[in-house]
Structures are given as structure tokens and as C-alpha cells.
Amino acid sequence: MRDDSSSVARLVARAADGDQAAWNEIIERYAPMVWSICLRYRLSSQDIEDVGQGVWLALVEHLGDLREPSALPGWLATATQRECLRVLRAARKYDRFGPVPDELPHPAADDAMIEQEIIAAERNAALRAAFSELAPRCRELLSMLITDPPRSYAEISTILRIPVGSIGPQRARCLERLRRSRSLSAFMDGESMPARVRASGGKTRA
Amino acid sequence: MRDDWDDDQLLAALGEAIRARDTVPARFIEAAKNAYAWHNIDAELAELTYDSSRDESLSAAVRSENASIRALAFTSAHFSIELEVTEDSLVGQIIPPREGTIEAQTGAGATTATPVDKMGFFSTEPIPASPFRLHYRTAEGTDLVTGWITL
């Protein structure tokens, strides 16, 4: 993944160079992680929007000088955590009925959570990219199989007009293509590399 | 992801990945994409170099006496901008002094322009909504932006 045109480092370089499409791709990949970290801090949706704004503006500002562009997910996670804590501190200052200081999340205790979020974000981004590489027919079938609650084979058979008996074999074939897709195999190769460098996150803002 | 994931595990992981994306509101994604509008590869960046609210050397007495004024400084290779934030206005000084324009840009996209006089002085009111940054330009081609400011 690191060597092909869609690697994180390439996306960062292209975005720093003025390519809006590369920026959008970064957002599609990592906005879910920013959102998810905010939920972990139990922020309101208004506060989450503030955090998002702070994180993306910091990234826009530092696109050209990230020390380790390939560690962008770690940088974003750290920047998100910092913004969440800033919002929580601000709320505590103005809301006398807010949580007492001891109940506020402790940054050090949250490092494991942040680490998990980074790993999940990279896995999810690779899976979504692999999914988008599949033929429409496979995407349709797999989409139906991952709904919650899952659709019955009888329903799928009616909607896709395929015999119930062929759903199982098609499911297996589509999953095999997913497994062998460029994005997912590149991700698996990447995973055997040494642990990712955890970047220090965006510089402090006023 | 592991090679030994079976079909059920792979399908579950795919479901999780798709849902993680689908639960994010469209406007959150849109706002994030729009933030790129502030990307400016030409302007020189002036970084925050002083913030009175973080100055440990100020005694508690001095701090509370001046609680209503916050002082900030931004510095680049060629310029610095000193800023004082009072209750309802923003007062600043460009060093070295040069006539020009200061534009306050908010993260939400609003802008207000204020002239900078020959002494390098400017004043803007009301205080822009946070976060915002200042963009300083002169007729001679100076093009400087500060880091984002959250008050």
C-alpha cells in the first residue's frame, strides 16, 4: 500500500500540492475515525463538529510539514483526542453542573483506546477500498449480507433474482475476491511491517 | 486483518467497516472537505510563539488583574504579529510596520478585512468567531497567515 499511488503518504503529498481530490480521499478514509473518537468522549454532535473543524484546519495548515506523512492516522487520532479534551475542559469551565474533574477522561488512560481506533481505522479503510474494487454484482450481494439484521436468503433470492442455492457459493466467491483485492492484500502486507510510528499530532494552537 | 480470517469473520469485519462510514453524518464529511478551501500554499505561516494564558511566569495576581486581556504573538521568518484580545475587540501590531490589510478568516468561511496603518497598527471589532486566523497582505506582495486561533 505504501508504494502505490493511493498510499497515505502519497495522498498527503498530493493534498499539500493543491489536489482537492486527494484531500477528499483522506477525509473519506479517516473522518469516521475522528467521529468515532469523539463518540468515545461522549461529545454532543455540536461539540463533535467543533472538534472536526479544529482537526481538519490543523491538518490543512500542516499538510506540508508532517514529519511522517505515512503516520497520518496517528497524527489525526492524537489531534482529535487533544481537541476533544479542549472541548471538555471548556465545557467544564462554563458549566458548573458538569462532571467533576475526577470524572473527566484521563489522557494517559485513553492511549490504548486511541491505539485501537487507529488500527480499526486502517483496517476499515482497507476493507472499504477493497469493497469498492468489487464488481457491482458482488457489492450488491455482500451489502445485503451485512445489513443488521441480515436479510434472509429467500429475500435476497427475490431481490437479486438468483436461486437460493447459489447464494452460498456466490457469497464465498465474492469474499474470496475481497480477500485477494489489491487494497486488502496491500494492507495485509503492510501489517507485517514494524509497528507504525505514532506521530505527535498537530502542533498546539492558540 | 489476518490471513486466517474465515468468511464469517471477513464478512463481519466488512460490515463493521461499512457501518463505521455510514454512521458519520454527511454534513460532518462535507465540512471536512470544505476545510481544504483554506489551504494556501503561497502564504508564509506565522506560528504562535506567545500566549499569555499559558505563561507560567505571570504571577496569579498579575494574571487576574489582566484577566480581561489576552496577549498573543505570531512569528514568521520575516514578520511578527502581536495581538491583544480585549472583551470586544482585537488590537494588533505588525512588526516591522508596513501598511496593508488584515483579513480575519473564520473556520466557517466568513471573512472581514481591516486596514493596517503605516505604524503597523490595526483594530477589528467584533472579535471573529473561533477558530479564526489572520491573513496579512501588503501592496509589496507580503502574504502572511497566522495559525488558527481559538479564544
Interface residues (C-beta under 8 A of the other chain):
Chain A: A15 A16 D17 G18 Q20 W23 N24 I27 E28 A31 P32 V34 W35 S36 S45 I48 E49 G52 Q53 G54 W56 L57 A58 L59 V60 E61 L63 G64 R86 A120 R123 N124 A125 A126 L127 R128 F131 L142 S143 L145 I146 D148 R171 A172 L175 L178 R179 L184 F187 M188 E191 K203 T204 R205 A206
Chain B: M1 R2 D3 W5 D7 L10 L11 A13 L14 G15 E16 A17 I18 R19 A20 R21 T23 V24 P25 R27 F28 I29 A31 A32 K33 A35 Y36 W38 H39 I41 L45 E47 L48 D51 L72 G107 A108 P131 G147 W148 I149 T150 L151
